[in-house]
Amino acid sequence: MPEEIKLIQPAPVGRDENGMFAHPDMPDFDEGDGDKVKAWVAEQALEVAMVSIEYADQAIADRYFEAGDPDCSYWEPDQPDGEGWFCLAIHDTDDGPACWWARREVTP
């Protein structure tokens, strides 16, 4: 009998001192685990959208990039349009902080 997959559910977003967050039920992926991430997202039947501070309100983006400080706790990433989105992670990238939003795929 195949093992039942535990589907990730929305969780409270508790950001750290720099404004970063990782959903407590998300696996700990390493850099370069793109294929593992894609497989997990598909297994979870998630639609994922990324929002970057780079494209946030200009004042917020300028504040982050001009400060030279890893703190982005003042940034509130815009949630994508539609129902059911929850935060998977807020993490640093080569282009500054990004937020990964997820929701269950909508079946027609």
Secondary structure as UniProt FT lines:
FT   TURN            17..18
FT   STRAND          21..22
FT   TURN            24..25
FT   TURN            31..32
FT   HELIX           34..43
FT   TURN            44..45
FT   STRAND          46..52
FT   HELIX           53..55
FT   HELIX           58..67
FT   TURN            73..74
FT   STRAND          86..93
FT   TURN            94..95
FT   STRAND          96..104
//
